[in-house]
Amino acid sequence: MYLRDGTEQLIDARPQEFASIELLRLAMVAAAQNLVNRDAGEGRLDLRFRIDAEDASRSIVCSVRLEHSDHETQSKVVA
C-alpha cells in the first residue's frame, strides 16, 4: 500500500498479499482511519492524501481517499 498526495509517493510499505480484494479494501480503509485518527489526535488533519494498492504489474487495483475513510463505500476498486 502506498500513501500518496496525488503527485508523490510518500510511504512504501512492505509488500502484503490478501486472499481477496475485499480483504485488501478493508485493510486499506482501516489504515486510512488510523491515519486520520492519529493526525486528528495530534491537532492536524490533512485529508488530501489517498492510499493506493498495486498488483505485481504496478497497476492500481484499489484506492482509498483519506477524506472518505469514514465511509467504506467510498473506496474505489479497479477491476
Secondary structure, DSSP 8 states (H G I E B T S, - for coil): -EEE-SSSEEEE------SSHHHHHHHHHHHHHHHHHHHHHTT------EEEEE-TTS-EEEEEEGGGTT-GGG-EE--
